[in-house]
Amino acid sequence: MLLDLKVAARALRARPLFTLVAVATLAVGIGSNAAIFSVLDAVLLRPLPFPQSDRLVALYSRYLPASGYDFPYFALSGPEFDDLRSRVGAFSAVAAYETGFQNLTLPEGEPERILTMAVTAEFFDVLGVSPRQGRAFTRAEAQRGDTCVAVFSHELASRSVPGGPGAVGSTIRLDDRPCAVVGVMPEGFAFLDERVRIWTGLSIDPDDTPSNRASHPLLAIARLRDGVTPQQTAAQLEALRSHWSAAYPDHYAKGHFAVTTPLHEDLVGDQRRALWLLGGAVLFVMLIVCVNLAALFVSRGEARRREFAVRHALGANRRRLVGQLLVEAMLLSSVGGVVGVLLANWLLAALLALYPQQLPVWHTIAVDHVGIAFSLLLVVVAGFVVGAVPAWNATGMRLQEALKADARAATATRRGVAARSALVVAQLALSIVLLAGAILLMRSYWHLQRVDLGFDPDRLLTFTLSIPEGRQPDAAAARRMLAGVEDRLVAMADAESAGAISNLPVASAGPPDDFVIEGRPAPAAGTPGWNARYIMATPGTFRALRIPLKRGRLLSETDVADQPLVAVLNETAVRLYWPGDDPVGRTIRYFPQETSPSIRIVGIVGDVRSMGPTRPPPAAVYVPYAQSPRSAYEGRSMTFVVRSRGNPAGLAAPSRAAVASVDPSLPLANVRPMSEVVAIATGQPRFTTVVMTFFAGVAFFLAGLGLYGILAFRVEQRVREIGVRMALGAGRREIFRLIIGSGLGLVALGMLIGVPAAFALTRVLRGLLSGVTTTDPLTYGAVIALLTLSALLASYLPARRAARVDPIAALRGE
């Protein structure tokens, strides 16, 4: 073996350009795979860092599609959570949680806006994690709404000195309420969002009132008892659904029931499909790398036929020769693997920097020992694939005939030509699949960029303000404070207009709420109901966002608390609930309709894609912020939109000053241009498109390089044949067309295999595409055009060299 390694190293040193190209190609393939695998391993393959994490599930309530709701999964109501906790024996523990931003004030510190999570006392028991210091809060502490207890993250606690704020037993102010710190979580603990810094007690109202059961604010997780199967759990949830349908027919006539999903799967969410897609793409790149190098090794083996024949004549058997070629391939693959692992660290950092949103990870994403082991596996597989085909081709010939042949007359065997051609065709077919996928994603992203959002995001600055109950108990007074902030924003020199809205378009759609249309019979039980997004807005919001008025009037400054309640609908609500009718002047009433006031519709505005450019606009009802007709929505937290006359970033400092003039202790959160909000909404498709395009470009380049290599080698081996043709009267144009035709023929074969394969494999992109189908003819037309252009470019230099062959010089050796 040591002798084989020395011979292999000497053979590779003798061809430095070949070795350099091969190592670089392998490094790109192995490095890309190692980087993507490290992400897949941390996010998808490793279990959650909680004891027996496979027993953890997420709980939701679900409506059947016939209910009319625009997404299938809902959070739970308080009574539903209480039923799951008390009536389902499959769970050893059930916990609920809510996330939100709150104002944190440490002694001798400025208020800051942080992400917190309100949880029931069972939350830490469900996850199987205890505080590192102190304790968790009890159910009695969590249920009491008049006190606040908190558990700090390790990161937040480490900001304070021992005995200072954040230490167990100290008191902080959270939303201007005193809050006792009872524990500190271990370092690195995170759930759902690593930005969460404080966990507080969550008080749940389990009373079975109609309005309480209709409100769904709670997300929940549970731990299955040991020995309980998913089938047994489903059977108990079905029994609970039967109880709900019998006890509360008005609420559950539409097929409302509780469902579970594995917690790991739930936390990863929609990112799973995009990550697996990238994993498949890099595997395709690795296949193309292996096929490309195998073709190069076949060509190199053809040139070494006489060497193998001499060694065979001196006693080396076929196994010995095959072993030598495999050792060379393994050595080359090993060097490429080392360089690839180094490259993977850089690629991984670039991928994480490009990724548009927070990855749901509980493990450090790095090329660690698992990534290195995966790279080693790729090295072995690549070495075998790269070496096996050339070894079979080079030693499968009749070596005695190669020894008898004149070295100067040595030409490629038909077997070698067929092997290289097949490998090049395989490269082209594989690259077609990646290229088709990349172009489909590019066309989809191009479509997203041109989707009409229903508002103008340019030159807009956005930020959020919240006035907690601890600061101002009176909700009406809190709304007046925030309205005063809007007045000062409008007065800024560089501000064109300003407004405040409860749910910022694209970032938040608002809660879907049921309503009744007065004067019309209510929908029958089990049929789709009337529901729309409930959004509070000031009149200036429509001017700042430039939401167009379609009919009637907009909300105005005269729509205040002591005036009749009014609302504005969007076009989707009109189309769904007033088809062929004019709703202006009609009235609606929210649940519970016995106590809710009538709201008169005064106008219709254009649709806003509040759920992002990839989803259609939902039905929406805009109500005046000053009226706040629903007591459940107090309007203590509002997002301000300020339209600038120039760069919106220049309004950040004046906006802070305007807020400080109302209350200097109010922290601004999420200060950013609206264009950034829109960019975040399209970040995932943009990232997937960029990375897929990069990998497709690499594959396309390698396939073109392989095509060029085989044509150049053919010309080199057919110099004498070309000389004979020219001596017999063939012109240079005929020779040029001969080589060009050879290249186009290989590309045609690649298309014959690759295009049907792309049709079949790109179906996995269906959930990632918008405005384009997987059979888009323009996409495949572009693929064919690019492959044809690639064939022409790859064939040009070999064809030109063939056309310049001197027939006398070529035949002189005969």
MOFENGI-V791958 format. One line per field, one symbol per residue. phi: phi as a letter, one per 20 degrees, with the letter a starting at -180 (. if undefined). Layout:
BEGIN
phi=???
END
This chain:
BEGIN
phi=.fffffffffffffcffgffffffffffffffffffffffffedefffecglffeecedcdcdfgffnfebfdcfdegfffffffdddefdebccdbcdaecedcegmcefcececcecffegffgfmcdgfcmbeeeffffffeecccbdefffffffdfgnefofgnecddclmdfceedacfffnfbbmbfffdcddfdedeegeegfffeecedebcbdfffneegffffffffffffffffecffedfenfbeccbgfgffffmffgffffffffffffffffgffffffffffffffdgffffffffeofefffffgffffgfffffffffffffffffffffffffefecfffdccfebfeffffffffffffffffffefffffffdeefffffffffgfefcfffffffffffffffgffffffffffffffffffgfffdfffnbdeflddcadccdfffebfeffffffffffffgffffffeeeabbcbfcfgmebenfecfbdefncffgfgndgedbbfecebegfffffelefedamcefcfeedfedgfcbcdeffffffdcfmcdefnfccbeefffdeffceedacdffcffeofecffefbcddfffekfdffdemfccdecceeebffffeffffffffffebfeeeedlfafffffffffdfffffffffffffffffffffffffffffffffffdgfffffgffeofeffffffffgfffffffffffgefffffgfefffegfddcmbdfdgffffffffffffffffffeffgfffffefeffffefff
END
